[in-house]
Amino acid sequence: MFRVGESMLRIQKVERVQAAPYTALGWVVSDIRQTVRDLCAAGAEFQRYDGLNQDGDGIWPAPSGALVAWFRDHICP
């Protein structure tokens, strides 16, 4: 277990990992555009979803005003 700000984060070792069809982790960053570009440069591939108005960087402006982008962990196909 790790303290993350005012929360505790528990990491559990498992025998097998299966890709989830939904978002499993999320976090807030100070500059999503720069973060997306940095992660792309490091090899991350951002997801695009039909019906979402994502921009050229794959960033979606949520109705709340939040900017959101998704990528998959490379260990999960």
C-alpha positions, -999 to +999 in steps of 0.1 A: +000+000+000+011+035-008-001+069+004-010+091-026-019+125-013-047+119+011-056+085-003-042+050+000-033+031-032-032-007-029-014-027-056-022-064-057+000-090-074-021-113-097-013-144-116-029-133-149-039-099-163-069-095-185-076-063-204-106-045-190-131-029-215-133+002-194-110+029-178-091+013-149-069+042-138-071+080-143-053+110-131-052+148-134-023+165-151-015+202-153-011+202-191-029+174-209-017+184-244+020+183-233+014+151-214-002+134-244+027+145-266+053+134-241+036+100-237+033+096-275+070+103-278+076+076-252+056+051-273+020+054-259-008+051-285-039+070-276-073+055-283-100+070-305-137+062-300-165+065-325-190+092-315-165+113-294-154+146-308-116+140-301-091+165-315-059+158-334-042+147-302-070+123-293-082+147-265-120+148-258-136+179-243-162+164-218-194+183-212-181+193-178-152+211-194-126+185-185-102+173-212-098+136-214-075+112-233-072+074-232-044+050-238-039+013-231-011-003-211+013-020-235+012-053-215-026-057-223-034-065-259 
